[in-house]
């Protein structure tokens, strides 16, 4: 099973824009979900981060 890099390159070479768009959509969604999970875990682990820290 090919990884996403070569699969994306192959899709672009064959002008399969549906597959290329799907790969971008999935990778973008996974990036956002990963960042959200990272932020939540950091909030739970680091006591210096408070929910109201940005309030004036």
C-alpha positions, 0 to 999 in steps of 0.5 A: 500500500503506497504512502500518501506522498507517492499516492498524491504525486501519482494522482496529480500526474494522472490529473485525478483531481478528486483523489488529490482533493480527497487526500488534501481534505483528509490530511487537513482534517487530521492536522486540525484534529491533531492540533486540537488534541494537542492543545487539550492535552497541553491544557490538562498537563500544564498547570500554568495554562488557565482558561481565563488567562487572556481576559484583561 
